[in-house]
Amino acid sequence: MSYKTIRDERFGESANTNGNKSFGKFSLEHGGFFIGEDVKARMNLIRNSILEVRKNWNDKKFRKKAIKLFKNHIGGKSLLFMDFFNDEWYEFQKNPPAEQNCDLIRFYTSSDGYETIFKYMNSIFREEHDKEVYDSAAFLVECMNIELYNLVKTKLEFSNFENTIYRGIMLDENTISNLLDIKELEVQDRKFAVPLSFMSCSKSQDVAKQFLEKQERRPYEEKVRGFCPVLFKIHVTSLDKTFLDLYKSYYPTSIVSSICAVDIENISKYMEEQEVLLRGAFFQVLRFYESKEKIDGKNVYVFELLMHNSNRDHITTSAFEKTNARRLFNTLIEIDRMKKCQDFFESASDKKPYKKVEEDKLKELEQIQKLCHEEKFSSMNL
């Protein structure tokens, strides 16, 4: 099958001559690529901006300031999306009808949307900036969050996506080496992410490979020799219902959604790309191997990854900041992750380290449940 409309900017970028390296839509320069414990540290930094945005969400002055800051950050480039954020858009998102237009999501899938807005938004989260700049980018993310949440809430066919998806990117050998180093970490730290950023993947491996072929054969001057084709094979899963029910038993009003992986094929301006939109994905590295396939004579490096689409990130989450909700949810995700990782390995020796972390986390869960129970009992007696 031919995918003539595949565009470079939708499924990743290669490097340019200034030495910056890219990771799909995300640069890897100067610590913008977060591994293991660094993921948690980065998320803690970004979380302050998320809370700031949500605290001031109904403040028109704050929203206008956030847009202005973002515009100034990108050098005053035209913000084509500003028409979306009027009073009518806000009111519409409060009570969305069953048939949504998903204008902002559709704009993301367009060349104009990515080139003028989302490319810059993503870059902010992998670089060092003042808090106000993070706030402005977090504001844009929150707008996307709202449309994605309303989409999965009002249309069940978009909710709880689980499948294997693919992303083809060109990486230099140094970056590949950094990724390979992840396997030397303890299994619970074999993760990478760029918190809050968006990533486009495809349900079709052929689409991902076509991107690789297009990049490899593209005769552009800034191309750096030595780049290699890399295929991400991503298994998307949901939190096991037993664990979700346990979480909801302590925090019944806490909203858990599946906005981290949404199939937007039927919303995209380019349906043939079979796009799945990832938002703030945290990847667990399962294995790495060189495929027998070659692209223009170069081996294709395959990274097999696991990610959860279950997420408690919602505007109401701030109400649980002083509780054990986040700690409980993260522990349940980690137990489920370690349990599911074992399914990808056959030998007992390969399963063993994941099983060990699972058992340790189950013991930790017992202690957290005691705290949650005390919390619940205390609130009932207020």
C-alpha positions, 0 to 999 in steps of 0.5 A: 500500500502506498501512503503518499501523504505521509508528512515528515513533521507528523511522525518525527524529524531528523537532525540539523547541522547545529548538532541538535538531535531529535527524538521524533518530535522531541529534541534530545539536546541538553537533557531534554530526553528523560530516563529513569529517575530523571522522569520523576524529577522532570514531572515534579517540575512540570506539575507545578505549572499544571496546577497553576493553570488549573487553579486559574483556568476560569480567569480570562486574564490568565488565559490571555497572558498564557497565550501572549507568553507563548507567542512571545516565546516563539518569536511572535509567530502567527498563532492560528489557533487563537480563534479557538480560545474564545468564550464560546469554546470554553462554554462548549467544552464545559458541556460537550454534545455527543457529536464533537467537532474536535477542532483543536485535535484536528488542527494538531494533525494539520501541517499548519498546526504542528509547524506553527504551534505544537512543535514549539509547545513540545520543545518547551517540555524538553528544555530549561525555561522560566516557570511562566514559559512552562505555564504557557505551554501547560495551558495549551496542553490543558486545552488539548487535554479537555478535547481529548477527555471530552472525546473519550467521555462522550464516544466510547469507541475512542476510550480505553485504546489498547493495541500495538502501534508504531513510530519510525524515526531517524536517530544518530548512533550516540542517541541509540547508544543512550537508549541502549544504556537503559537496559543496564538500569534496574527494570523499574528504571528502564523508562523514558519520557518527555512529560506532557509532550505529544507524539504521533504514532500509527496503527500501521507498521507500514506507515512507520516504515514509509516514514523511515524510507522517506527520511533516509532518501530525502536529499536535504542539505542538513542531513547528518551522515550516520543516522540510523532508522529506528522503529518503536514498537509500542504496546499500549495497555490499560490499568487492570480493572481490579486495580482500578476498582481498588483505586476508586474504592478509596477515591470514588470521585477521582477521574481516571481516563485514557487520554494518554493514547487516543485513536484519532484516525477518523478525526485526522485530516490525513486518515490514511496515516491511521494515527494514534495520538500519545500524550505524555507517554511514559515508555517502559523499555522491554527489549531491543533488537536489530531487524532483518529488514533493511532500509537503503542498506541500513539495519532497522533498530527496533525498540519494543516498549510498553505504556499505560494509557490510564491516567488520573490527570484531570482538572479536578486532580488538584483536589487530591493533592493533599491525599495519597491518591497519586501515590496509590495510583502510581503504585498500582500502575507500577505493579500492573506494569511489572506484571505485564512486562513478564508476559513478554518474556519466556524464561524464568530468569528474564521474568525474575527481576520484574516479578521481584519489583512486583512483589516489593510494590505489593508490599508497599501497596499494603502500607499505602492502603492503610494510609488511604483507609485512615484518610477515608475513615477520617473524612467520613468523621468530619 
